[in-house]
């Protein structure tokens, strides 16, 4: 564990998640559960829909202000 923490400290480009770095270097990263991957995809789709709805909302607000 100490060696992995030292490796993290000496890493020139710090990772986004120290916990993921530790898991990867300790060999604890188990294969992803298919349900987790499906949920990640669903979240990504929902974020895209959310952004599209925000844009639509902006356009509609602009149209309402024009009239």
C-alpha positions as CSV (number, residue, x, y, z in Angstrom):
1,X,0.0,0.0,0.0
2,X,2.8,2.4,0.9
3,X,4.5,1.8,-2.5
4,X,1.2,2.6,-4.3
5,X,0.8,5.8,-2.3
6,X,4.3,6.8,-3.2
7,X,3.6,6.1,-6.8
8,X,0.6,8.3,-6.7
9,X,2.6,11.1,-5.0
10,X,5.3,10.8,-7.7
11,X,2.8,10.7,-10.6
12,X,3.5,13.7,-12.8
13,X,-0.1,13.9,-14.1
14,X,-2.4,13.4,-11.1
15,X,-5.4,11.1,-11.9
16,X,-8.9,12.4,-11.5
17,X,-9.7,9.8,-8.8
18,X,-7.0,8.8,-6.3
19,X,-9.3,5.9,-5.3
20,X,-9.4,4.5,-8.9
21,X,-5.6,4.9,-9.1
22,X,-5.2,2.9,-5.9
23,X,-7.7,0.2,-7.0
24,X,-5.9,-0.1,-10.4
25,X,-2.4,-0.4,-8.9
26,X,-3.5,-2.8,-6.1
27,X,-5.3,-5.1,-8.6
28,X,-8.6,-4.6,-7.0
29,X,-10.3,-3.5,-10.2
30,X,-12.8,-6.3,-10.9
31,X,-14.6,-6.5,-14.2
32,X,-17.5,-4.2,-14.4
33,X,-20.9,-5.5,-13.7
34,X,-23.1,-5.4,-16.9
35,X,-25.8,-3.6,-14.9
36,X,-23.3,-0.8,-14.0
37,X,-22.4,-0.3,-17.6
38,X,-26.0,-0.2,-18.7
39,X,-26.7,2.4,-16.0
40,X,-23.7,4.5,-17.2
41,X,-25.1,4.5,-20.7
42,X,-28.5,5.4,-19.5
43,X,-27.0,8.4,-17.5
44,X,-25.1,9.5,-20.6
45,X,-28.3,9.4,-22.7
46,X,-30.2,11.3,-20.0
47,X,-27.5,14.0,-19.9
48,X,-27.8,14.4,-23.7
49,X,-31.6,14.7,-23.4
50,X,-31.3,17.2,-20.6
51,X,-28.9,19.4,-22.6
52,X,-31.3,19.3,-25.6
53,X,-34.2,20.3,-23.4
54,X,-32.2,23.2,-21.9
55,X,-31.5,24.4,-25.4
56,X,-35.2,24.1,-26.4
57,X,-36.2,25.9,-23.3
58,X,-33.8,28.8,-24.1
59,X,-35.3,29.1,-27.6
60,X,-38.8,29.0,-26.4
61,X,-38.1,31.7,-23.8
62,X,-36.6,33.8,-26.5
63,X,-39.6,33.4,-28.7
64,X,-42.0,34.3,-25.9
65,X,-40.0,37.5,-25.2
66,X,-40.2,38.5,-28.9
67,X,-44.0,38.4,-28.9
